[in-house]
Amino acid sequence: MPASSNLVATLLAASVCYVVAIVVDTMWLVLGGVIFKTLNGEAVLKRIRVGFALTLIVLVLYGLFVV
């Protein structure tokens, strides 16, 4: 039954994506907590936020005008 195999393939792909998302999101949260505890000075955190913002702006401009 082809319809059954399509359903099984879709459910398998969705399950794999769900598990990967859980693992990656958990690692992201843990790493964020470790970084926050390590760099807990307000001046350091502000520099990090500004650095990330500038990096985002550069990447968006690169995507708009170069790629």
CHARMM-style PDB file with segment names, atoms N, HN, CA, C and O in Angstrom:
ATOM      1  N   MET     1       0.835  -1.178   0.000  1.00  0.00      PROA
ATOM      2  CA  MET     1       0.000   0.000   0.000  1.00  0.00      PROA
ATOM      3  C   MET     1       0.886   1.249   0.000  1.00  0.00      PROA
ATOM      4  O   MET     1       1.530   1.547   1.006  1.00  0.00      PROA
ATOM      5  N   PRO     2       0.922   1.960  -1.084  1.00  0.00      PROA
ATOM      6  CA  PRO     2       1.769   3.147  -1.160  1.00  0.00      PROA
ATOM      7  C   PRO     2       1.365   4.243  -0.192  1.00  0.00      PROA
ATOM      8  O   PRO     2       2.229   4.939   0.342  1.00  0.00      PROA
ATOM      9  N   ALA     3       0.082   4.412   0.046  1.00  0.00      PROA
ATOM     10  HN  ALA     3      -0.620   3.847  -0.387  1.00  0.00      PROA
ATOM     11  CA  ALA     3      -0.361   5.462   0.966  1.00  0.00      PROA
ATOM     12  C   ALA     3       0.161   5.195   2.378  1.00  0.00      PROA
ATOM     13  O   ALA     3       0.534   6.125   3.093  1.00  0.00      PROA
ATOM     14  N   SER     4       0.185   3.947   2.766  1.00  0.00      PROA
ATOM     15  HN  SER     4      -0.118   3.192   2.185  1.00  0.00      PROA
ATOM     16  CA  SER     4       0.680   3.590   4.092  1.00  0.00      PROA
ATOM     17  C   SER     4       2.168   3.883   4.216  1.00  0.00      PROA
ATOM     18  O   SER     4       2.619   4.379   5.248  1.00  0.00      PROA
ATOM     19  N   SER     5       2.938   3.578   3.164  1.00  0.00      PROA
ATOM     20  HN  SER     5       2.572   3.175   2.326  1.00  0.00      PROA
ATOM     21  CA  SER     5       4.373   3.827   3.237  1.00  0.00      PROA
ATOM     22  C   SER     5       4.668   5.328   3.250  1.00  0.00      PROA
ATOM     23  O   SER     5       5.632   5.753   3.886  1.00  0.00      PROA
ATOM     24  N   ASN     6       3.862   6.135   2.564  1.00  0.00      PROA
ATOM     25  HN  ASN     6       3.079   5.789   2.048  1.00  0.00      PROA
ATOM     26  CA  ASN     6       4.034   7.594   2.617  1.00  0.00      PROA
ATOM     27  C   ASN     6       3.754   8.121   4.019  1.00  0.00      PROA
ATOM     28  O   ASN     6       4.467   8.993   4.514  1.00  0.00      PROA
ATOM     29  N   LEU     7       2.734   7.600   4.643  1.00  0.00      PROA
ATOM     30  HN  LEU     7       2.154   6.891   4.240  1.00  0.00      PROA
ATOM     31  CA  LEU     7       2.395   8.020   5.998  1.00  0.00      PROA
ATOM     32  C   LEU     7       3.506   7.638   6.969  1.00  0.00      PROA
ATOM     33  O   LEU     7       3.889   8.434   7.826  1.00  0.00      PROA
ATOM     34  N   VAL     8       4.018   6.426   6.834  1.00  0.00      PROA
ATOM     35  HN  VAL     8       3.707   5.779   6.138  1.00  0.00      PROA
ATOM     36  CA  VAL     8       5.096   5.978   7.714  1.00  0.00      PROA
ATOM     37  C   VAL     8       6.345   6.837   7.500  1.00  0.00      PROA
ATOM     38  O   VAL     8       7.000   7.228   8.467  1.00  0.00      PROA
ATOM     39  N   ALA     9       6.673   7.128   6.255  1.00  0.00      PROA
ATOM     40  HN  ALA     9       6.141   6.811   5.470  1.00  0.00      PROA
ATOM     41  CA  ALA     9       7.848   7.961   5.961  1.00  0.00      PROA
ATOM     42  C   ALA     9       7.676   9.371   6.524  1.00  0.00      PROA
ATOM     43  O   ALA     9       8.623   9.945   7.061  1.00  0.00      PROA
ATOM     44  N   THR    10       6.500   9.915   6.407  1.00  0.00      PROA
ATOM     45  HN  THR    10       5.731   9.449   5.971  1.00  0.00      PROA
ATOM     46  CA  THR    10       6.228  11.256   6.938  1.00  0.00      PROA
ATOM     47  C   THR    10       6.321  11.271   8.457  1.00  0.00      PROA
ATOM     48  O   THR    10       6.917  12.178   9.037  1.00  0.00      PROA
ATOM     49  N   LEU    11       5.737  10.278   9.096  1.00  0.00      PROA
ATOM     50  HN  LEU    11       5.252   9.541   8.625  1.00  0.00      PROA
ATOM     51  CA  LEU    11       5.798  10.204  10.557  1.00  0.00      PROA
ATOM     52  C   LEU    11       7.223   9.985  11.048  1.00  0.00      PROA
ATOM     53  O   LEU    11       7.616  10.541  12.073  1.00  0.00      PROA
ATOM     54  N   LEU    12       7.997   9.186  10.331  1.00  0.00      PROA
ATOM     55  HN  LEU    12       7.678   8.733   9.499  1.00  0.00      PROA
ATOM     56  CA  LEU    12       9.383   8.955  10.705  1.00  0.00      PROA
ATOM     57  C   LEU    12      10.204  10.234  10.560  1.00  0.00      PROA
ATOM     58  O   LEU    12      10.989  10.572  11.446  1.00  0.00      PROA
ATOM     59  N   ALA    13      10.026  10.942   9.453  1.00  0.00      PROA
ATOM     60  HN  ALA    13       9.388  10.667   8.733  1.00  0.00      PROA
ATOM     61  CA  ALA    13      10.760  12.193   9.244  1.00  0.00      PROA
ATOM     62  C   ALA    13      10.386  13.223  10.301  1.00  0.00      PROA
ATOM     63  O   ALA    13      11.259  13.904  10.838  1.00  0.00      PROA
ATOM     64  N   ALA    14       9.100  13.341  10.604  1.00  0.00      PROA
ATOM     65  HN  ALA    14       8.391  12.787  10.167  1.00  0.00      PROA
ATOM     66  CA  ALA    14       8.647  14.290  11.619  1.00  0.00      PROA
ATOM     67  C   ALA    14       9.205  13.917  12.994  1.00  0.00      PROA
ATOM     68  O   ALA    14       9.594  14.797  13.761  1.00  0.00      PROA
ATOM     69  N   SER    15       9.247  12.639  13.307  1.00  0.00      PROA
ATOM     70  HN  SER    15       8.930  11.923  12.684  1.00  0.00      PROA
ATOM     71  CA  SER    15       9.774  12.196  14.597  1.00  0.00      PROA
ATOM     72  C   SER    15      11.260  12.500  14.721  1.00  0.00      PROA
ATOM     73  O   SER    15      11.719  12.949  15.772  1.00  0.00      PROA
ATOM     74  N   VAL    16      12.009  12.258  13.660  1.00  0.00      PROA
ATOM     75  HN  VAL    16      11.636  11.893  12.807  1.00  0.00      PROA
ATOM     76  CA  VAL    16      13.437  12.549  13.689  1.00  0.00      PROA
ATOM     77  C   VAL    16      13.666  14.044  13.870  1.00  0.00      PROA
ATOM     78  O   VAL    16      14.512  14.452  14.667  1.00  0.00      PROA
ATOM     79  N   CYS    17      12.915  14.864  13.132  1.00  0.00      PROA
ATOM     80  HN  CYS    17      12.229  14.532  12.485  1.00  0.00      PROA
ATOM     81  CA  CYS    17      13.051  16.320  13.270  1.00  0.00      PROA
ATOM     82  C   CYS    17      12.711  16.774  14.692  1.00  0.00      PROA
ATOM     83  O   CYS    17      13.378  17.651  15.241  1.00  0.00      PROA
ATOM     84  N   TYR    18      11.696  16.190  15.275  1.00  0.00      PROA
ATOM     85  HN  TYR    18      11.153  15.477  14.829  1.00  0.00      PROA
ATOM     86  CA  TYR    18      11.282  16.544  16.627  1.00  0.00      PROA
ATOM     87  C   TYR    18      12.373  16.193  17.642  1.00  0.00      PROA
ATOM     88  O   TYR    18      12.687  16.997  18.520  1.00  0.00      PROA
ATOM     89  N   VAL    19      12.943  15.006  17.523  1.00  0.00      PROA
ATOM     90  HN  VAL    19      12.688  14.353  16.810  1.00  0.00      PROA
ATOM     91  CA  VAL    19      13.995  14.582  18.446  1.00  0.00      PROA
ATOM     92  C   VAL    19      15.236  15.472  18.292  1.00  0.00      PROA
ATOM     93  O   VAL    19      15.834  15.883  19.286  1.00  0.00      PROA
ATOM     94  N   VAL    20      15.617  15.765  17.052  1.00  0.00      PROA
ATOM     95  HN  VAL    20      15.131  15.431  16.244  1.00  0.00      PROA
ATOM     96  CA  VAL    20      16.769  16.636  16.818  1.00  0.00      PROA
ATOM     97  C   VAL    20      16.514  18.023  17.413  1.00  0.00      PROA
ATOM     98  O   VAL    20      17.408  18.609  18.022  1.00  0.00      PROA
ATOM     99  N   ALA    21      15.310  18.543  17.241  1.00  0.00      PROA
ATOM    100  HN  ALA    21      14.583  18.067  16.746  1.00  0.00      PROA
ATOM    101  CA  ALA    21      14.987  19.860  17.800  1.00  0.00      PROA
ATOM    102  C   ALA    21      15.082  19.848  19.327  1.00  0.00      PROA
ATOM    103  O   ALA    21      15.589  20.802  19.917  1.00  0.00      PROA
ATOM    104  N   ILE    22      14.612  18.808  19.960  1.00  0.00      PROA
ATOM    105  HN  ILE    22      14.200  18.033  19.480  1.00  0.00      PROA
ATOM    106  CA  ILE    22      14.684  18.714  21.420  1.00  0.00      PROA
ATOM    107  C   ILE    22      16.140  18.683  21.879  1.00  0.00      PROA
ATOM    108  O   ILE    22      16.507  19.384  22.822  1.00  0.00      PROA
ATOM    109  N   VAL    23      16.966  17.880  21.225  1.00  0.00      PROA
ATOM    110  HN  VAL    23      16.668  17.310  20.459  1.00  0.00      PROA
ATOM    111  CA  VAL    23      18.368  17.761  21.613  1.00  0.00      PROA
ATOM    112  C   VAL    23      19.093  19.089  21.406  1.00  0.00      PROA
ATOM    113  O   VAL    23      19.801  19.554  22.299  1.00  0.00      PROA
ATOM    114  N   VAL    24      18.921  19.698  20.240  1.00  0.00      PROA
ATOM    115  HN  VAL    24      18.346  19.321  19.515  1.00  0.00      PROA
ATOM    116  CA  VAL    24      19.618  20.951  19.935  1.00  0.00      PROA
ATOM    117  C   VAL    24      19.145  22.071  20.857  1.00  0.00      PROA
ATOM    118  O   VAL    24      19.966  22.830  21.373  1.00  0.00      PROA
ATOM    119  N   ASP    25      17.848  22.185  21.071  1.00  0.00      PROA
ATOM    120  HN  ASP    25      17.181  21.569  20.652  1.00  0.00      PROA
ATOM    121  CA  ASP    25      17.331  23.242  21.953  1.00  0.00      PROA
ATOM    122  C   ASP    25      17.815  23.058  23.387  1.00  0.00      PROA
ATOM    123  O   ASP    25      18.128  24.039  24.062  1.00  0.00      PROA
ATOM    124  N   THR    26      17.879  21.832  23.855  1.00  0.00      PROA
ATOM    125  HN  THR    26      17.624  21.035  23.307  1.00  0.00      PROA
ATOM    126  CA  THR    26      18.373  21.572  25.205  1.00  0.00      PROA
ATOM    127  C   THR    26      19.839  21.967  25.330  1.00  0.00      PROA
ATOM    128  O   THR    26      20.238  22.599  26.308  1.00  0.00      PROA
ATOM    129  N   MET    27      20.639  21.591  24.332  1.00  0.00      PROA
ATOM    130  HN  MET    27      20.314  21.078  23.537  1.00  0.00      PROA
ATOM    131  CA  MET    27      22.051  21.972  24.359  1.00  0.00      PROA
ATOM    132  C   MET    27      22.198  23.495  24.307  1.00  0.00      PROA
ATOM    133  O   MET    27      23.054  24.057  24.990  1.00  0.00      PROA
ATOM    134  N   TRP    28      21.369  24.161  23.504  1.00  0.00      PROA
ATOM    135  HN  TRP    28      20.674  23.703  22.950  1.00  0.00      PROA
ATOM    136  CA  TRP    28      21.400  25.620  23.385  1.00  0.00      PROA
ATOM    137  C   TRP    28      21.111  26.271  24.740  1.00  0.00      PROA
ATOM    138  O   TRP    28      21.803  27.208  25.139  1.00  0.00      PROA
ATOM    139  N   LEU    29      20.098  25.780  25.442  1.00  0.00      PROA
ATOM    140  HN  LEU    29      19.536  25.019  25.118  1.00  0.00      PROA
ATOM    141  CA  LEU    29      19.741  26.344  26.742  1.00  0.00      PROA
ATOM    142  C   LEU    29      20.829  26.099  27.781  1.00  0.00      PROA
ATOM    143  O   LEU    29      21.157  26.995  28.558  1.00  0.00      PROA
ATOM    144  N   VAL    30      21.382  24.909  27.797  1.00  0.00      PROA
ATOM    145  HN  VAL    30      21.115  24.182  27.165  1.00  0.00      PROA
ATOM    146  CA  VAL    30      22.441  24.593  28.761  1.00  0.00      PROA
ATOM    147  C   VAL    30      23.667  25.460  28.491  1.00  0.00      PROA
ATOM    148  O   VAL    30      24.241  26.030  29.418  1.00  0.00      PROA
ATOM    149  N   LEU    31      24.065  25.559  27.242  1.00  0.00      PROA
ATOM    150  HN  LEU    31      23.599  25.095  26.488  1.00  0.00      PROA
ATOM    151  CA  LEU    31      25.221  26.376  26.891  1.00  0.00      PROA
ATOM    152  C   LEU    31      24.979  27.845  27.226  1.00  0.00      PROA
ATOM    153  O   LEU    31      25.885  28.527  27.705  1.00  0.00      PROA
ATOM    154  N   GLY    32      23.781  28.330  26.981  1.00  0.00      PROA
ATOM    155  HN  GLY    32      23.045  27.776  26.592  1.00  0.00      PROA
ATOM    156  CA  GLY    32      23.448  29.707  27.342  1.00  0.00      PROA
ATOM    157  C   GLY    32      23.550  29.939  28.843  1.00  0.00      PROA
ATOM    158  O   GLY    32      24.027  30.986  29.281  1.00  0.00      PROA
ATOM    159  N   GLY    33      23.105  28.969  29.629  1.00  0.00      PROA
ATOM    160  HN  GLY    33      22.717  28.118  29.273  1.00  0.00      PROA
ATOM    161  CA  GLY    33      23.214  29.094  31.081  1.00  0.00      PROA
ATOM    162  C   GLY    33      24.655  29.098  31.553  1.00  0.00      PROA
ATOM    163  O   GLY    33      25.012  29.848  32.462  1.00  0.00      PROA
ATOM    164  N   VAL    34      25.478  28.272  30.945  1.00  0.00      PROA
ATOM    165  HN  VAL    34      25.188  27.663  30.206  1.00  0.00      PROA
ATOM    166  CA  VAL    34      26.901  28.228  31.304  1.00  0.00      PROA
ATOM    167  C   VAL    34      27.578  29.543  30.933  1.00  0.00      PROA
ATOM    168  O   VAL    34      28.341  30.100  31.723  1.00  0.00      PROA
ATOM    169  N   ILE    35      27.299  30.029  29.744  1.00  0.00      PROA
ATOM    170  HN  ILE    35      26.679  29.577  29.103  1.00  0.00      PROA
ATOM    171  CA  ILE    35      27.894  31.296  29.315  1.00  0.00      PROA
ATOM    172  C   ILE    35      27.442  32.436  30.223  1.00  0.00      PROA
ATOM    173  O   ILE    35      28.248  33.289  30.593  1.00  0.00      PROA
ATOM    174  N   PHE    36      26.170  32.456  30.580  1.00  0.00      PROA
ATOM    175  HN  PHE    36      25.515  31.762  30.278  1.00  0.00      PROA
ATOM    176  CA  PHE    36      25.659  33.534  31.436  1.00  0.00      PROA
ATOM    177  C   PHE    36      26.336  33.508  32.808  1.00  0.00      PROA
ATOM    178  O   PHE    36      26.690  34.557  33.348  1.00  0.00      PROA
ATOM    179  N   LYS    37      26.515  32.312  33.369  1.00  0.00      PROA
ATOM    180  HN  LYS    37      26.227  31.460  32.931  1.00  0.00      PROA
ATOM    181  CA  LYS    37      27.166  32.218  34.684  1.00  0.00      PROA
ATOM    182  C   LYS    37      28.637  32.608  34.601  1.00  0.00      PROA
ATOM    183  O   LYS    37      29.181  33.201  35.532  1.00  0.00      PROA
ATOM    184  N   THR    38      29.278  32.275  33.481  1.00  0.00      PROA
ATOM    185  HN  THR    38      28.835  31.794  32.724  1.00  0.00      PROA
ATOM    186  CA  THR    38      30.690  32.586  33.314  1.00  0.00      PROA
ATOM    187  C   THR    38      30.909  34.074  33.078  1.00  0.00      PROA
ATOM    188  O   THR    38      31.843  34.659  33.627  1.00  0.00      PROA
ATOM    189  N   LEU    39      30.067  34.679  32.278  1.00  0.00      PROA
ATOM    190  HN  LEU    39      29.308  34.203  31.832  1.00  0.00      PROA
ATOM    191  CA  LEU    39      30.213  36.091  31.908  1.00  0.00      PROA
ATOM    192  C   LEU    39      29.075  36.895  32.536  1.00  0.00      PROA
ATOM    193  O   LEU    39      28.207  37.401  31.826  1.00  0.00      PROA
ATOM    194  N   ASN    40      29.078  37.010  33.823  1.00  0.00      PROA
ATOM    195  HN  ASN    40      29.783  36.599  34.400  1.00  0.00      PROA
ATOM    196  CA  ASN    40      27.936  37.612  34.496  1.00  0.00      PROA
ATOM    197  C   ASN    40      28.068  39.116  34.730  1.00  0.00      PROA
ATOM    198  O   ASN    40      27.186  39.708  35.354  1.00  0.00      PROA
ATOM    199  N   GLY    41      29.137  39.753  34.253  1.00  0.00      PROA
ATOM    200  HN  GLY    41      29.853  39.272  33.746  1.00  0.00      PROA
ATOM    201  CA  GLY    41      29.255  41.196  34.399  1.00  0.00      PROA
ATOM    202  C   GLY    41      28.375  41.910  33.382  1.00  0.00      PROA
ATOM    203  O   GLY    41      28.298  41.496  32.225  1.00  0.00      PROA
ATOM    204  N   GLU    42      27.712  42.978  33.808  1.00  0.00      PROA
ATOM    205  HN  GLU    42      27.775  43.314  34.748  1.00  0.00      PROA
ATOM    206  CA  GLU    42      26.791  43.687  32.916  1.00  0.00      PROA
ATOM    207  C   GLU    42      27.521  44.287  31.713  1.00  0.00      PROA
ATOM    208  O   GLU    42      26.994  44.274  30.600  1.00  0.00      PROA
ATOM    209  N   ALA    43      28.717  44.808  31.926  1.00  0.00      PROA
ATOM    210  HN  ALA    43      29.145  44.820  32.830  1.00  0.00      PROA
ATOM    211  CA  ALA    43      29.474  45.398  30.816  1.00  0.00      PROA
ATOM    212  C   ALA    43      29.855  44.322  29.798  1.00  0.00      PROA
ATOM    213  O   ALA    43      29.797  44.562  28.592  1.00  0.00      PROA
ATOM    214  N   VAL    44      30.239  43.153  30.273  1.00  0.00      PROA
ATOM    215  HN  VAL    44      30.286  42.959  31.253  1.00  0.00      PROA
ATOM    216  CA  VAL    44      30.611  42.056  29.378  1.00  0.00      PROA
ATOM    217  C   VAL    44      29.397  41.596  28.579  1.00  0.00      PROA
ATOM    218  O   VAL    44      29.488  41.382  27.370  1.00  0.00      PROA
ATOM    219  N   LEU    45      28.258  41.445  29.258  1.00  0.00      PROA
ATOM    220  HN  LEU    45      28.184  41.618  30.240  1.00  0.00      PROA
ATOM    221  CA  LEU    45      27.040  41.019  28.571  1.00  0.00      PROA
ATOM    222  C   LEU    45      26.601  42.044  27.535  1.00  0.00      PROA
ATOM    223  O   LEU    45      26.121  41.670  26.464  1.00  0.00      PROA
ATOM    224  N   LYS    46      26.756  43.332  27.834  1.00  0.00      PROA
ATOM    225  HN  LYS    46      27.145  43.636  28.704  1.00  0.00      PROA
ATOM    226  CA  LYS    46      26.381  44.362  26.867  1.00  0.00      PROA
ATOM    227  C   LYS    46      27.267  44.284  25.637  1.00  0.00      PROA
ATOM    228  O   LYS    46      26.775  44.396  24.514  1.00  0.00      PROA
ATOM    229  N   ARG    47      28.575  44.091  25.831  1.00  0.00      PROA
ATOM    230  HN  ARG    47      28.975  43.999  26.743  1.00  0.00      PROA
ATOM    231  CA  ARG    47      29.487  43.957  24.692  1.00  0.00      PROA
ATOM    232  C   ARG    47      29.138  42.742  23.843  1.00  0.00      PROA
ATOM    233  O   ARG    47      29.215  42.800  22.616  1.00  0.00      PROA
ATOM    234  N   ILE    48      28.763  41.664  24.474  1.00  0.00      PROA
ATOM    235  HN  ILE    48      28.700  41.617  25.471  1.00  0.00      PROA
ATOM    236  CA  ILE    48      28.375  40.461  23.735  1.00  0.00      PROA
ATOM    237  C   ILE    48      27.115  40.725  22.914  1.00  0.00      PROA
ATOM    238  O   ILE    48      27.045  40.349  21.744  1.00  0.00      PROA
ATOM    239  N   ARG    49      26.108  41.380  23.533  1.00  0.00      PROA
ATOM    240  HN  ARG    49      26.165  41.685  24.483  1.00  0.00      PROA
ATOM    241  CA  ARG    49      24.875  41.689  22.808  1.00  0.00      PROA
ATOM    242  C   ARG    49      25.144  42.603  21.623  1.00  0.00      PROA
ATOM    243  O   ARG    49      24.600  42.392  20.539  1.00  0.00      PROA
ATOM    244  N   VAL    50      25.982  43.620  21.822  1.00  0.00      PROA
ATOM    245  HN  VAL    50      26.424  43.792  22.702  1.00  0.00      PROA
ATOM    246  CA  VAL    50      26.317  44.532  20.725  1.00  0.00      PROA
ATOM    247  C   VAL    50      27.068  43.772  19.627  1.00  0.00      PROA
ATOM    248  O   VAL    50      26.814  43.985  18.442  1.00  0.00      PROA
ATOM    249  N   GLY    51      27.975  42.900  20.013  1.00  0.00      PROA
ATOM    250  HN  GLY    51      28.180  42.727  20.976  1.00  0.00      PROA
ATOM    251  CA  GLY    51      28.704  42.096  19.031  1.00  0.00      PROA
ATOM    252  C   GLY    51      27.778  41.216  18.210  1.00  0.00      PROA
ATOM    253  O   GLY    51      27.926  41.120  16.992  1.00  0.00      PROA
ATOM    254  N   PHE    52      26.817  40.571  18.874  1.00  0.00      PROA
ATOM    255  HN  PHE    52      26.697  40.649  19.864  1.00  0.00      PROA
ATOM    256  CA  PHE    52      25.855  39.739  18.156  1.00  0.00      PROA
ATOM    257  C   PHE    52      24.988  40.589  17.229  1.00  0.00      PROA
ATOM    258  O   PHE    52      24.701  40.182  16.103  1.00  0.00      PROA
ATOM    259  N   ALA    53      24.574  41.756  17.691  1.00  0.00      PROA
ATOM    260  HN  ALA    53      24.807  42.086  18.605  1.00  0.00      PROA
ATOM    261  CA  ALA    53      23.752  42.641  16.857  1.00  0.00      PROA
ATOM    262  C   ALA    53      24.516  43.085  15.612  1.00  0.00      PROA
ATOM    263  O   ALA    53      23.971  43.082  14.508  1.00  0.00      PROA
ATOM    264  N   LEU    54      25.769  43.463  15.794  1.00  0.00      PROA
ATOM    265  HN  LEU    54      26.212  43.466  16.691  1.00  0.00      PROA
ATOM    266  CA  LEU    54      26.580  43.879  14.647  1.00  0.00      PROA
ATOM    267  C   LEU    54      26.801  42.719  13.678  1.00  0.00      PROA
ATOM    268  O   LEU    54      26.759  42.901  12.462  1.00  0.00      PROA
ATOM    269  N   THR    55      27.035  41.537  14.220  1.00  0.00      PROA
ATOM    270  HN  THR    55      27.070  41.389  15.208  1.00  0.00      PROA
ATOM    271  CA  THR    55      27.201  40.361  13.369  1.00  0.00      PROA
ATOM    272  C   THR    55      25.934  40.088  12.568  1.00  0.00      PROA
ATOM    273  O   THR    55      26.004  39.763  11.383  1.00  0.00      PROA
ATOM    274  N   LEU    56      24.785  40.218  13.207  1.00  0.00      PROA
ATOM    275  HN  LEU    56      24.728  40.483  14.169  1.00  0.00      PROA
ATOM    276  CA  LEU    56      23.518  40.014  12.509  1.00  0.00      PROA
ATOM    277  C   LEU    56      23.334  41.027  11.388  1.00  0.00      PROA
ATOM    278  O   LEU    56      22.908  40.668  10.290  1.00  0.00      PROA
ATOM    279  N   ILE    57      23.652  42.283  11.654  1.00  0.00      PROA
ATOM    280  HN  ILE    57      23.998  42.575  12.546  1.00  0.00      PROA
ATOM    281  CA  ILE    57      23.519  43.326  10.633  1.00  0.00      PROA
ATOM    282  C   ILE    57      24.437  43.028   9.445  1.00  0.00      PROA
ATOM    283  O   ILE    57      24.023  43.140   8.291  1.00  0.00      PROA
ATOM    284  N   VAL    58      25.677  42.652   9.733  1.00  0.00      PROA
ATOM    285  HN  VAL    58      26.014  42.561  10.670  1.00  0.00      PROA
ATOM    286  CA  VAL    58      26.625  42.341   8.656  1.00  0.00      PROA
ATOM    287  C   VAL    58      26.125  41.154   7.828  1.00  0.00      PROA
ATOM    288  O   VAL    58      26.195  41.191   6.599  1.00  0.00      PROA
ATOM    289  N   LEU    59      25.632  40.119   8.473  1.00  0.00      PROA
ATOM    290  HN  LEU    59      25.575  40.089   9.471  1.00  0.00      PROA
ATOM    291  CA  LEU    59      25.159  38.952   7.743  1.00  0.00      PROA
ATOM    292  C   LEU    59      23.925  39.256   6.900  1.00  0.00      PROA
ATOM    293  O   LEU    59      23.795  38.742   5.789  1.00  0.00      PROA
ATOM    294  N   VAL    60      23.022  40.081   7.411  1.00  0.00      PROA
ATOM    295  HN  VAL    60      23.127  40.499   8.314  1.00  0.00      PROA
ATOM    296  CA  VAL    60      21.839  40.452   6.634  1.00  0.00      PROA
ATOM    297  C   VAL    60      22.250  41.274   5.420  1.00  0.00      PROA
ATOM    298  O   VAL    60      21.755  41.041   4.318  1.00  0.00      PROA
ATOM    299  N   LEU    61      23.147  42.229   5.611  1.00  0.00      PROA
ATOM    300  HN  LEU    61      23.549  42.419   6.507  1.00  0.00      PROA
ATOM    301  CA  LEU    61      23.614  43.030   4.480  1.00  0.00      PROA
ATOM    302  C   LEU    61      24.340  42.154   3.460  1.00  0.00      PROA
ATOM    303  O   LEU    61      24.163  42.330   2.255  1.00  0.00      PROA
ATOM    304  N   TYR    62      25.135  41.234   3.927  1.00  0.00      PROA
ATOM    305  HN  TYR    62      25.278  41.091   4.907  1.00  0.00      PROA
ATOM    306  CA  TYR    62      25.817  40.297   3.033  1.00  0.00      PROA
ATOM    307  C   TYR    62      24.784  39.483   2.226  1.00  0.00      PROA
ATOM    308  O   TYR    62      24.927  39.305   1.016  1.00  0.00      PROA
ATOM    309  N   GLY    63      23.763  39.005   2.909  1.00  0.00      PROA
ATOM    310  HN  GLY    63      23.646  39.150   3.892  1.00  0.00      PROA
ATOM    311  CA  GLY    63      22.728  38.227   2.227  1.00  0.00      PROA
ATOM    312  C   GLY    63      21.946  39.054   1.225  1.00  0.00      PROA
ATOM    313  O   GLY    63      21.544  38.542   0.180  1.00  0.00      PROA
ATOM    314  N   LEU    64      21.726  40.309   1.523  1.00  0.00      PROA
ATOM    315  HN  LEU    64      22.053  40.725   2.372  1.00  0.00      PROA
ATOM    316  CA  LEU    64      20.961  41.163   0.619  1.00  0.00      PROA
ATOM    317  C   LEU    64      21.747  41.591  -0.620  1.00  0.00      PROA
ATOM    318  O   LEU    64      21.198  41.633  -1.721  1.00  0.00      PROA
ATOM    319  N   PHE    65      23.016  41.904  -0.443  1.00  0.00      PROA
ATOM    320  HN  PHE    65      23.462  41.869   0.452  1.00  0.00      PROA
ATOM    321  CA  PHE    65      23.758  42.524  -1.523  1.00  0.00      PROA
ATOM    322  C   PHE    65      24.809  41.647  -2.184  1.00  0.00      PROA
ATOM    323  O   PHE    65      25.240  41.954  -3.295  1.00  0.00      PROA
ATOM    324  N   VAL    66      25.228  40.583  -1.549  1.00  0.00      PROA
ATOM    325  HN  VAL    66      24.877  40.334  -0.646  1.00  0.00      PROA
ATOM    326  CA  VAL    66      26.314  39.781  -2.115  1.00  0.00      PROA
ATOM    327  C   VAL    66      25.787  38.460  -2.683  1.00  0.00      PROA
ATOM    328  O   VAL    66      26.173  38.051  -3.778  1.00  0.00      PROA
ATOM    329  N   VAL    67      24.932  37.821  -1.955  1.00  0.00      PROA
ATOM    330  HN  VAL    67      24.619  38.153  -1.065  1.00  0.00      PROA
ATOM    331  CA  VAL    67      24.475  36.496  -2.388  1.00  0.00      PROA
ATOM    332  C   VAL    67      23.455  36.580  -3.478  1.00  0.00      PROA
ATOM    333  OT1 VAL    67      22.971  35.551  -3.951  1.00  0.00      PROA
TER     334      VAL     67
END
